[in-house]
């Protein structure tokens, strides 16, 4: 099944909801970054969230970035999403190995204590940055806290990644359910009861449930209207031109030093790990375009 997400409303628009199946993007990230199981879980959860949150943006050029910066051995991760729901991401240390905690991958231990930054580049002079303290490092709980404190939007976030015995991704996905202003107490009580009795995201996905099925489970008892359905994936916009611009931004002295070494230059994209190689002649052309001496 290809990755896709849905948007929905319920309870006469008192609730808006999102759900996603994201196994393919998570497996792709695992393969290109060679991540350990616990890092795959952290990155997969974050990408599922970023995909859903990206579709909350208003304009085609808007970009949203999640940065988990913690004291744990993973040393943080960065995931970016856009209005299409496509994402890209990387972990600072992809090879963390930790013992299981309560029978599950210890994502919280891998991330540690620190902060979550949600950065929204909305085409303004400065991006919007919301920063909250990490409460658990378990991704979903920290995003629930972020929505409540930084955006004043009561939300429930459920995310999950399940690995196979050979450490590839079995299932991945999640949901975000949010209460709109002036939601009735009856709606709140019913939703809270549903969420309290909800099984884990990975359990639902493992039984073959789709994003639609998950939302019907979360929103049991409400009239649910799906307003959007779209395929999503891991999409990186790196290119030779972008890398050349980055190299051209290096100081003239550093470029001269690179050229003097007389060795080809290799640059890898942080997000997708794609390798770009530049010969000394190409580096000389980049240096010449700067125009300074």
ChimeraX attribute file (.defattr): number of C-alpha atoms within 10 A of each C-alpha:
attribute: neighborCount
match mode: 1-to-1
recipient: residues
	/A:1	8
	/A:2	11
	/A:3	21
	/A:4	22
	/A:5	25
	/A:6	22
	/A:7	24
	/A:8	19
	/A:9	20
	/A:10	20
	/A:11	17
	/A:12	12
	/A:13	15
	/A:14	16
	/A:15	22
	/A:16	21
	/A:17	25
	/A:18	28
	/A:19	29
	/A:20	30
	/A:21	28
	/A:22	31
	/A:23	24
	/A:24	21
	/A:25	26
	/A:26	31
	/A:27	23
	/A:28	17
	/A:29	23
	/A:30	23
	/A:31	14
	/A:32	13
	/A:33	21
	/A:34	14
	/A:35	23
	/A:36	17
	/A:37	26
	/A:38	28
	/A:39	30
	/A:40	31
	/A:41	26
	/A:42	28
	/A:43	29
	/A:44	32
	/A:45	24
	/A:46	28
	/A:47	32
	/A:48	36
	/A:49	30
	/A:50	25
	/A:51	30
	/A:52	28
	/A:53	21
	/A:54	23
	/A:55	23
	/A:56	17
	/A:57	20
	/A:58	12
	/A:59	12
	/A:60	11
	/A:61	11
	/A:62	18
	/A:63	23
	/A:64	25
	/A:65	22
	/A:66	24
	/A:67	19
	/A:68	27
	/A:69	22
	/A:70	22
	/A:71	14
	/A:72	18
	/A:73	17
	/A:74	24
	/A:75	18
	/A:76	25
	/A:77	22
	/A:78	20
	/A:79	24
	/A:80	28
	/A:81	28
	/A:82	26
	/A:83	20
	/A:84	18
	/A:85	27
	/A:86	25
	/A:87	28
	/A:88	25
	/A:89	27
	/A:90	25
	/A:91	24
	/A:92	14
	/A:93	17
	/A:94	22
	/A:95	17
	/A:96	18
	/A:97	16
	/A:98	16
	/A:99	11
	/A:100	12
	/A:101	11
	/A:102	7
	/A:103	7
	/A:104	10
	/A:105	22
	/A:106	22
	/A:107	25
	/A:108	19
	/A:109	21
	/A:110	24
	/A:111	28
	/A:112	23
	/A:113	18
	/A:114	18
	/A:115	20
	/A:116	24
	/A:117	18
	/A:118	23
	/A:119	17
	/A:120	22
	/A:121	18
	/A:122	17
	/A:123	12
	/A:124	9
	/A:125	7
	/A:126	9
	/A:127	14
	/A:128	13
	/A:129	14
	/A:130	16
	/A:131	14
	/A:132	17
	/A:133	17
	/A:134	24
	/A:135	18
	/A:136	16
	/A:137	26
	/A:138	22
	/A:139	26
	/A:140	21
	/A:141	16
	/A:142	20
	/A:143	25
	/A:144	19
	/A:145	22
	/A:146	24
	/A:147	18
	/A:148	15
	/A:149	14
	/A:150	13
	/A:151	11
	/A:152	11
	/A:153	17
	/A:154	17
	/A:155	21
	/A:156	22
	/A:157	22
	/A:158	25
	/A:159	26
	/A:160	26
	/A:161	27
	/A:162	24
	/A:163	18
	/A:164	10
	/A:165	8
	/A:166	8
	/A:167	15
	/A:168	19
	/A:169	24
	/A:170	18
	/A:171	24
	/A:172	28
	/A:173	30
	/A:174	29
	/A:175	26
	/A:176	24
	/A:177	26
	/A:178	19
	/A:179	21
	/A:180	14
	/A:181	12
	/A:182	7
	/A:183	14
	/A:184	12
	/A:185	9
	/A:186	9
	/A:187	16
	/A:188	15
	/A:189	10
	/A:190	15
	/A:191	20
	/A:192	15
	/A:193	12
	/A:194	16
	/A:195	17
	/A:196	10
	/A:197	10
	/A:198	15
	/A:199	13
	/A:200	13
	/A:201	20
	/A:202	21
	/A:203	15
	/A:204	20
	/A:205	23
	/A:206	14
	/A:207	8
	/A:208	11
	/A:209	16
	/A:210	20
	/A:211	25
	/A:212	20
	/A:213	14
	/A:214	21
	/A:215	25
	/A:216	15
	/A:217	18
	/A:218	24
	/A:219	22
	/A:220	15
	/A:221	14
	/A:222	17
	/A:223	12
	/A:224	20
	/A:225	16
	/A:226	15
	/A:227	11
	/A:228	10
	/A:229	16
	/A:230	13
	/A:231	15
	/A:232	22
	/A:233	22
	/A:234	23
	/A:235	16
	/A:236	17
	/A:237	9
	/A:238	16
	/A:239	12
	/A:240	13
	/A:241	9
	/A:242	11
	/A:243	17
	/A:244	16
	/A:245	12
	/A:246	10
	/A:247	16
	/A:248	18
	/A:249	13
	/A:250	13
	/A:251	12
	/A:252	16
	/A:253	11
	/A:254	11
	/A:255	17
	/A:256	15
	/A:257	11
	/A:258	16
	/A:259	19
	/A:260	10
	/A:261	10
	/A:262	12
	/A:263	11
	/A:264	14
	/A:265	15
	/A:266	10
	/A:267	15
	/A:268	13
	/A:269	15
	/A:270	17
	/A:271	22
	/A:272	20
	/A:273	15
	/A:274	13
	/A:275	11
	/A:276	15
	/A:277	13
	/A:278	17
	/A:279	14
	/A:280	17
	/A:281	12
	/A:282	15
	/A:283	21
	/A:284	15
	/A:285	12
	/A:286	18
	/A:287	22
	/A:288	13
	/A:289	10
	/A:290	13
	/A:291	8
	/A:292	7
	/A:293	8
